[in-house]
Amino acid sequence: ISSSKGSIAPGQSYKITVKYVPSIVDEVSCAYYTIKTMGGNQLKFHLRGQAEGYNVHLSTRTIHFGEVQTKQTTNRLLNIHNESDLPISFQFMTEKCNLFA
């Protein structure tokens, strides 16, 4: 919040900038505030935001190799598309003793 206190002339308004910087994807953040005036008024408001995830997708979710002779190698392509505004990092998580490399 750009300003936690101030003074407003009669008939005028006061602009306050509220910044939201999420750090965990899909997490919903909430905050409740009360502004109190010298005359005893209480103005309540609520802030809510949700972090947007990266827009990343695969060219396919399944790759079929068909029948392949033992000890022979065949290759297929898998594309990872990043449609986000920021770079992403990725890592393949596989089971041990996997026949695919």
Backbone as a printed PyTorch tensor [residue, N CA C, xyz], in Angstrom:
tensor([[[  0.8690,  -1.1680,   0.0000],
         [  0.0000,   0.0000,   0.0000],
         [  0.9060,   1.2180,   0.0000]],

        [[  0.6820,   2.0940,  -0.9720],
         [  1.5950,   3.2170,  -1.1850],
         [  1.5830,   4.2380,  -0.0560]],

        [[  0.4770,   4.3690,   0.6590],
         [  0.4010,   5.3660,   1.7200],
         [ -0.5030,   4.8430,   2.8280]],

        [[  0.0070,   4.8260,   4.0520],
         [ -0.7940,   4.3020,   5.1620],
         [ -1.5560,   5.3930,   5.9020]],

        [[ -1.2600,   6.6540,   5.5960],
         [ -2.0130,   7.7540,   6.2000],
         [ -1.8830,   8.9840,   5.3140]],

        [[ -2.8010,   9.9200,   5.4850],
         [ -2.7630,  11.1260,   4.6780],
         [ -3.8790,  12.0700,   5.0680]],

        [[ -4.0200,  13.1340,   4.3020],
         [ -5.0410,  14.1470,   4.5370],
         [ -5.7090,  14.4520,   3.1990]],

        [[ -7.0390,  14.6280,   3.2140],
         [ -7.7920,  14.8750,   1.9920],
         [ -8.5860,  16.1680,   2.1590]],

        [[ -8.4080,  17.0930,   1.2310],
         [ -9.1430,  18.3660,   1.2650],
         [-10.6190,  18.1000,   0.9650]],

        [[-11.5080,  18.9600,   1.4410],
         [-12.9410,  18.7900,   1.1810],
         [-13.2420,  18.6960,  -0.3160]],

        [[-14.0900,  17.7400,  -0.7000],
         [-14.4880,  17.5600,  -2.0900],
         [-13.4370,  16.9110,  -2.9700]],

        [[-12.3210,  16.4750,  -2.4020],
         [-11.2290,  15.8760,  -3.1700],
         [-11.1740,  14.3660,  -2.9140]],

        [[-10.3400,  13.6940,  -3.6650],
         [-10.1100,  12.2600,  -3.4570],
         [ -8.6160,  12.0170,  -3.2870]],

        [[ -8.2790,  10.8230,  -2.8300],
         [ -6.8910,  10.4700,  -2.5480],
         [ -6.6260,   9.1100,  -3.1880]],

        [[ -5.6430,   9.0340,  -4.0580],
         [ -5.3220,   7.7820,  -4.7400],
         [ -4.2740,   7.0040,  -3.9500]],

        [[ -4.5540,   5.7380,  -3.7460],
         [ -3.6270,   4.8380,  -3.0590],
         [ -3.3320,   3.6790,  -4.0080]],

        [[ -2.0710,   3.3760,  -4.1970],
         [ -1.6680,   2.2460,  -5.0260],
         [ -1.4990,   1.0200,  -4.1430]],

        [[ -2.1410,  -0.0640,  -4.5370],
         [ -2.0240,  -1.3340,  -3.8210],
         [ -1.3100,  -2.3050,  -4.7490]],

        [[ -0.1970,  -2.8750,  -4.2910],
         [  0.6060,  -3.7840,  -5.1050],
         [  0.4000,  -5.2210,  -4.6270]],

        [[  0.3090,  -6.1380,  -5.5750],
         [  0.1620,  -7.5700,  -5.2730],
         [  1.2890,  -8.3100,  -5.9710]],

        [[  2.1050,  -9.0430,  -5.2220],
         [  3.2330,  -9.7900,  -5.7720],
         [  3.1370, -11.2330,  -5.2750]],

        [[  2.4130, -12.0910,  -5.9930],
         [  2.2680, -13.4790,  -5.5430],
         [  3.5540, -14.2640,  -5.7600]],

        [[  3.7380, -15.3180,  -4.9680],
         [  4.9470, -16.1260,  -5.0990],
         [  4.6530, -17.6040,  -5.3220]],

        [[  3.4260, -18.0450,  -5.0880],
         [  3.0710, -19.4500,  -5.2520],
         [  1.9200, -19.5480,  -6.2510]],

        [[  2.0980, -20.3450,  -7.2920],
         [  1.1000, -20.4880,  -8.3470],
         [ -0.2060, -21.0420,  -7.7850]],

        [[ -1.3160, -20.4810,  -8.2200],
         [ -2.6850, -20.8750,  -7.8620],
         [ -3.0620, -20.5850,  -6.4140]],

        [[ -2.1670, -20.0220,  -5.6380],
         [ -2.5090, -19.6810,  -4.2580],
         [ -3.3740, -18.4190,  -4.2520]],

        [[ -4.4280, -18.4540,  -3.4370],
         [ -5.3030, -17.2990,  -3.2860],
         [ -4.8790, -16.5410,  -2.0380]],

        [[ -4.6640, -15.2490,  -2.1790],
         [ -4.2640, -14.3980,  -1.0560],
         [ -5.4030, -13.4400,  -0.7340]],

        [[ -5.6430, -13.2340,   0.5530],
         [ -6.6960, -12.3220,   1.0030],
         [ -6.1560, -11.4480,   2.1290]],

        [[ -6.6440, -10.2310,   2.1840],
         [ -6.3040,  -9.3240,   3.2870],
         [ -7.5020,  -8.4120,   3.5260]],

        [[ -7.7280,  -8.0870,   4.7820],
         [ -8.8270,  -7.2040,   5.1700],
         [ -8.2380,  -5.9610,   5.8180]],

        [[ -8.7500,  -4.8030,   5.4570],
         [ -8.2470,  -3.5410,   5.9920],
         [ -9.4050,  -2.6920,   6.4930]],

        [[ -9.0990,  -1.8770,   7.4730],
         [-10.0270,  -0.8670,   7.9590],
         [ -9.3010,   0.4660,   7.9670]],

        [[ -9.9100,   1.4740,   7.3620],
         [ -9.3700,   2.8300,   7.4000],
         [-10.2170,   3.6110,   8.3960]],

        [[ -9.5500,   4.2290,   9.3550],
         [-10.2570,   5.0210,  10.3650],
         [ -9.9690,   6.4980,  10.1420]],

        [[-11.0110,   7.3160,  10.2240],
         [-10.8400,   8.7620,  10.0910],
         [-10.8420,   9.3970,  11.4760]],

        [[-10.3480,  10.6190,  11.5390],
         [-10.3090,  11.3330,  12.8220],
         [-11.7160,  11.5410,  13.3850]],

        [[-12.7320,  11.5870,  12.5030],
         [-14.1130,  11.7860,  12.9390],
         [-14.7880,  10.5080,  13.4120]],

        [[-14.0710,   9.3840,  13.3760],
         [-14.6240,   8.1280,  13.8680],
         [-15.2260,   7.2210,  12.8100]],

        [[-15.1800,   7.6110,  11.5510],
         [-15.6770,   6.7260,  10.4870],
         [-14.7300,   5.5460,  10.3040]],

        [[-15.3040,   4.3910,   9.9950],
         [-14.5010,   3.2110,   9.6840],
         [-14.8980,   2.7140,   8.3000]],

        [[-13.9250,   2.6570,   7.4080],
         [-14.1390,   2.1940,   6.0410],
         [-13.4180,   0.8600,   5.8870]],

        [[-14.1710,  -0.1910,   5.5940],
         [-13.5730,  -1.5300,   5.4810],
         [-13.5020,  -1.9380,   4.0160]],

        [[-12.4090,  -2.5970,   3.6620],
         [-12.3050,  -3.1520,   2.3160],
         [-11.4710,  -4.4180,   2.3390]],

        [[-11.5960,  -5.1780,   1.2610],
         [-11.0260,  -6.5190,   1.1690],
         [-10.1740,  -6.5950,  -0.0950]],

        [[ -8.9890,  -7.1710,   0.0220],
         [ -8.1170,  -7.3990,  -1.1340],
         [ -8.0430,  -8.9000,  -1.3820]],

        [[ -8.0990,  -9.2810,  -2.6430],
         [ -8.0250, -10.7000,  -2.9850],
         [ -7.2720, -10.8330,  -4.2970]],

        [[ -6.3840, -11.8190,  -4.3770],
         [ -5.6480, -12.0720,  -5.6100],
         [ -5.2990, -13.5390,  -5.7240]],

        [[ -5.0920, -13.9860,  -6.9510],
         [ -4.6900, -15.3690,  -7.1880],
         [ -3.5540, -15.3680,  -8.1950]],

        [[ -2.4990, -16.0980,  -7.8680],
         [ -1.3290, -16.1570,  -8.7420],
         [ -1.6270, -17.0270,  -9.9600]],

        [[ -1.3580, -16.4850, -11.1180],
         [ -1.5740, -17.2030, -12.3660],
         [ -0.3780, -18.0960, -12.6470]],

        [[ -0.6340, -19.3010, -13.0980],
         [  0.4460, -20.2230, -13.4230],
         [  1.0270, -19.9520, -14.7970]],

        [[  2.0960, -20.6160, -15.0910],
         [  2.7050, -20.5040, -16.4120],
         [  1.8060, -21.1850, -17.4350]],

        [[  1.8120, -20.6900, -18.6330],
         [  1.0340, -21.2830, -19.7130],
         [  1.9640, -22.1950, -20.5070]],

        [[  2.0680, -23.4410, -20.0590],
         [  2.9810, -24.4110, -20.6560],
         [  2.1760, -25.6530, -21.0320]],

        [[  2.4210, -26.1820, -22.2210],
         [  1.7320, -27.4090, -22.6060],
         [  2.6380, -28.2730, -23.4840]],

        [[  2.2530, -29.5320, -23.5980],
         [  2.9940, -30.4990, -24.4060],
         [  2.3280, -30.6500, -25.7640]],

        [[  3.1210, -31.0170, -26.7600],
         [  2.5740, -31.2470, -28.0950],
         [  1.6350, -32.4490, -28.1030]],

        [[  1.8290, -33.3730, -27.1990],
         [  0.9640, -34.5390, -27.0450],
         [  1.1220, -35.0720, -25.6300]],

        [[  0.1300, -35.7940, -25.1460],
         [  0.2250, -36.3880, -23.8080],
         [  0.5800, -37.8670, -23.8810]],

        [[  0.5580, -38.4430, -25.0800],
         [  0.8820, -39.8550, -25.2600],
         [  1.7200, -40.0060, -26.5180]],

        [[  2.7700, -40.8080, -26.4170],
         [  3.5890, -41.1270, -27.5850],
         [  3.5440, -42.6370, -27.7720]],

        [[  3.0860, -43.0830, -28.9480],
         [  3.0300, -44.5120, -29.2590],
         [  4.2380, -44.8700, -30.1240]],

        [[  4.9660, -45.8880, -29.7090],
         [  6.1260, -46.3460, -30.4660],
         [  5.7820, -47.5190, -31.3760]],

        [[  4.6230, -48.1030, -31.1930],
         [  4.2590, -49.2610, -32.0030],
         [  5.1490, -50.4460, -31.6540]],

        [[  5.2480, -51.3810, -32.5650],
         [  6.0830, -52.5640, -32.3380],
         [  7.5150, -52.2610, -32.7620]],

        [[  8.4400, -52.5030, -31.8650],
         [  9.8590, -52.2590, -32.1250],
         [ 10.6100, -53.5410, -31.7910]],

        [[ 11.4750, -53.9710, -32.6890],
         [ 12.2430, -55.1950, -32.4530],
         [ 13.1780, -55.0030, -31.2650]],

        [[ 13.4230, -56.0740, -30.5260],
         [ 14.3190, -56.0040, -29.3750],
         [ 15.6970, -55.5410, -29.8220]],

        [[ 16.3140, -54.7670, -28.9560],
         [ 17.6560, -54.2110, -29.1640],
         [ 17.7080, -53.1540, -30.2670]],

        [[ 16.5670, -52.7700, -30.8340],
         [ 16.5050, -51.7250, -31.8490],
         [ 16.0600, -50.4200, -31.1870]],

        [[ 16.3870, -49.3160, -31.8070],
         [ 16.0400, -48.0000, -31.2720],
         [ 15.1040, -47.2890, -32.2390]],

        [[ 14.1110, -46.6180, -31.6830],
         [ 13.2500, -45.7450, -32.4810],
         [ 13.0230, -44.4620, -31.6900]],

        [[ 12.8560, -43.3590, -32.3820],
         [ 12.7190, -42.0560, -31.7270],
         [ 11.4000, -41.3930, -32.1010]],

        [[ 10.8830, -40.5980, -31.1930],
         [  9.7230, -39.7490, -31.4380],
         [ 10.0250, -38.3910, -30.8080]],

        [[  9.3760, -37.3400, -31.2820],
         [  9.5860, -35.9970, -30.7390],
         [  8.4580, -35.6010, -29.7950]],

        [[  8.8280, -34.9230, -28.7310],
         [  7.8840, -34.3250, -27.7970],
         [  8.2780, -32.8620, -27.6630]],

        [[  7.3530, -31.9610, -27.9100],
         [  7.6280, -30.5300, -27.7930],
         [  6.9750, -29.9730, -26.5430]],

        [[  7.7240, -29.1570, -25.8180],
         [  7.1940, -28.4220, -24.6730],
         [  7.0440, -26.9740, -25.1280]],

        [[  5.8260, -26.4590, -25.0840],
         [  5.5420, -25.0990, -25.5430],
         [  5.3620, -24.1720, -24.3450]],

        [[  6.1050, -23.0840, -24.3260],
         [  5.9780, -22.0660, -23.2780],
         [  5.2980, -20.8420, -23.8830]],

        [[  4.0150, -20.6550, -23.5610],
         [  3.2510, -19.5100, -24.0540],
         [  3.2320, -18.3810, -23.0190]],

        [[  4.0710, -18.4920, -21.9900],
         [  4.1220, -17.5050, -20.9150],
         [  4.9950, -16.3200, -21.2990]],

        [[  4.9340, -15.2930, -20.4910],
         [  5.7730, -14.1110, -20.6920],
         [  7.1500, -14.2640, -20.0630]],

        [[  7.3460, -15.3340, -19.2920],
         [  8.5990, -15.5460, -18.5730],
         [  9.2140, -16.8780, -18.9670]],

        [[ 10.5340, -17.0190, -18.8290],
         [ 11.1580, -18.3150, -19.0990],
         [ 10.7560, -19.3280, -18.0290]],

        [[ 10.7600, -20.5950, -18.3890],
         [ 10.4610, -21.6520, -17.4240],
         [ 11.6220, -22.6290, -17.3700]],

        [[ 11.7100, -23.3390, -16.2800],
         [ 12.6490, -24.4510, -16.1460],
         [ 11.8210, -25.7190, -16.0620]],

        [[ 12.3750, -26.8310, -16.5120],
         [ 11.6500, -28.0900, -16.4020],
         [ 12.6230, -29.2050, -16.0750]],

        [[ 12.0850, -30.2980, -15.5590],
         [ 12.8810, -31.4730, -15.2250],
         [ 11.9930, -32.6920, -15.3830]],

        [[ 12.4820, -33.7110, -16.0650],
         [ 11.7400, -34.9560, -16.1990],
         [ 11.8660, -35.7570, -14.9140]],

        [[ 10.7460, -36.2120, -14.4020],
         [ 10.7120, -37.0550, -13.2160],
         [ 10.2920, -38.4420, -13.6940]],

        [[ 11.1810, -39.4250, -13.5780],
         [ 10.8940, -40.7580, -14.1080],
         [ 11.0610, -41.8170, -13.0350]],

        [[ 10.5000, -42.9730, -13.3180],
         [ 10.6580, -44.1120, -12.4260],
         [ 11.9770, -44.8030, -12.7460]],

        [[ 12.5480, -45.4650, -11.7520],
         [ 13.7650, -46.2450, -11.9800],
         [ 13.4210, -47.4340, -12.8740]],

        [[ 14.3990, -47.9550, -13.5710],
         [ 14.2400, -49.1020, -14.4780],
         [ 13.3190, -48.7790, -15.6480]],

        [[ 13.2940, -47.5510, -16.0650],
         [ 12.4680, -47.1220, -17.1800],
         [ 13.1570, -47.4980, -18.4880]],

        [[ 12.4180, -48.0340, -19.4560],
         [ 13.0000, -48.4250, -20.7410],
         [ 13.0790, -47.2740, -21.7300]],

        [[ 12.5040, -46.1420, -21.3700],
         [ 12.5260, -44.9720, -22.2440],
         [ 13.5980, -44.0040, -21.7770]],

        [[ 14.2750, -43.3750, -22.7310],
         [ 15.3310, -42.4310, -22.3630],
         [ 15.1990, -41.1660, -23.1760]]])
